[in-house]
Amino acid sequence: MYFSLITPAQGREREAVQQRMNGPYADHQWLWQLFPALAGTARDFLFRRHEVDGMPRFYVLSKRKPDAVHEAWQVQTRDYAPQIAAGTSLRFELRANPTVRHGRDGKSKRHDVVMEAKKQLLSAKGLSRWADWNDDTRPALYSIVQQSCSAWLARRSERMGFTLDADSLAAEAYEQHDDPSDRKLQFTTVDFSGQLTVSDPQAFAAALAGGIGHAKAFGCGLLLVRPVG
């Protein structure tokens, strides 16, 4: 595996920013250009876009070593084969697409966990619209995001080889994305951060390599970790 940091080339920052103003759908297609063309090859990389001082940068984890994509960007790549023992504590960051699958009207599909939590709260109040809940018992959106998304990640943590430190866990920056050219391309993202402890090194290595959750083609799922302190 390879881990790459892709940043604007010095002196060409404006050009780089202009290239990457079209959102996660275009980012995915653009990043495909990093890799040599192989007929029939499925997507074999995870990525995360991060803004630093208004400048985009990309973290990319891939099975193949990337090539330079454009003169306005520089690619720094290193081998990635972490050996992490059970009991190791790590700081982590994760942009994910928290969903739950269930059926309605005879059909099974994925639903945003935040919207599902709001529907359950409304049902308990006997209401049908969020705007109709106008007293001081209505919870703030950030509270619903924190609770529902933290529970979503906690449910996946055991089989992915880690436990979460509940006191440090934050679920923030809830955002809905849609592609104006294709209404079917809609998803939500949440940014997680906090501390975890590795419980099963083999399962954790698989989570690092394969990512967590869905919408991986659109910049979700890459688990970024670093030593505590």
Secondary structure as the mmCIF struct_conf table of DSSP 4:
data_model
#
loop_
_struct_conf.conf_type_id
_struct_conf.id
_struct_conf.beg_label_comp_id
_struct_conf.beg_label_asym_id
_struct_conf.beg_label_seq_id
_struct_conf.end_label_comp_id
_struct_conf.end_label_asym_id
_struct_conf.end_label_seq_id
STRN STRN1 TYR A 2 PRO A 8
HELX_LH_PP_P HELX_LH_PP_P1 ALA A 9 ALA A 9
TURN_TY1_P TURN_TY1_P1 GLN A 10 GLY A 11
HELX_RH_AL_P HELX_RH_AL_P1 GLU A 13 GLN A 19
TURN_TY1_P TURN_TY1_P2 ARG A 20 ARG A 20
BEND BEND1 ASN A 22 ASN A 22
HELX_RH_AL_P HELX_RH_AL_P2 PRO A 24 TRP A 32
TURN_TY1_P TURN_TY1_P3 GLN A 33 LEU A 34
BEND BEND2 PHE A 35 PHE A 35
TURN_TY1_P TURN_TY1_P4 ALA A 39 GLY A 40
HELX_LH_PP_P HELX_LH_PP_P2 THR A 41 ARG A 43
STRN STRN2 PHE A 45 VAL A 52
TURN_TY1_P TURN_TY1_P5 ASP A 53 GLY A 54
STRN STRN3 MET A 55 SER A 62
BEND BEND3 LYS A 63 ARG A 64
HELX_LH_PP_P HELX_LH_PP_P3 LYS A 65 ALA A 68
TURN_TY1_P TURN_TY1_P6 GLU A 71 ALA A 72
STRN STRN4 TRP A 73 ASP A 79
TURN_TY1_P TURN_TY1_P7 ALA A 86 GLY A 87
STRN STRN5 SER A 89 ALA A 96
STRN STRN6 THR A 99 ARG A 104
TURN_TY1_P TURN_TY1_P8 ASP A 105 GLY A 106
STRN STRN7 LYS A 107 ASP A 112
HELX_RH_AL_P HELX_RH_AL_P3 VAL A 113 LYS A 125
TURN_TY1_P TURN_TY1_P9 GLY A 126 GLY A 126
BEND BEND4 SER A 128 SER A 128
HELX_RH_3T_P HELX_RH_3T_P1 TRP A 130 ASP A 132
BEND BEND5 ASP A 135 ASP A 135
TURN_TY1_P TURN_TY1_P10 ASP A 136 THR A 137
BEND BEND6 ARG A 138 ARG A 138
HELX_LH_PP_P HELX_LH_PP_P4 PRO A 139 ALA A 140
HELX_RH_AL_P HELX_RH_AL_P4 LEU A 141 SER A 157
TURN_TY1_P TURN_TY1_P11 GLU A 158 GLY A 161
STRN STRN8 PHE A 162 LEU A 164
TURN_TY1_P TURN_TY1_P12 ALA A 166 SER A 168
STRN STRN9 ALA A 170 ASP A 179
TURN_TY1_P TURN_TY1_P13 PRO A 180 SER A 181
STRN STRN10 ASP A 182 VAL A 198
BEND BEND7 SER A 199 SER A 199
HELX_RH_AL_P HELX_RH_AL_P5 PRO A 201 GLY A 210
BEND BEND8 ILE A 212 HIS A 214
HELX_RH_3T_P HELX_RH_3T_P2 LYS A 216 PHE A 218
TURN_TY1_P TURN_TY1_P14 GLY A 219 GLY A 219
STRN STRN11 LEU A 223 PRO A 227
#
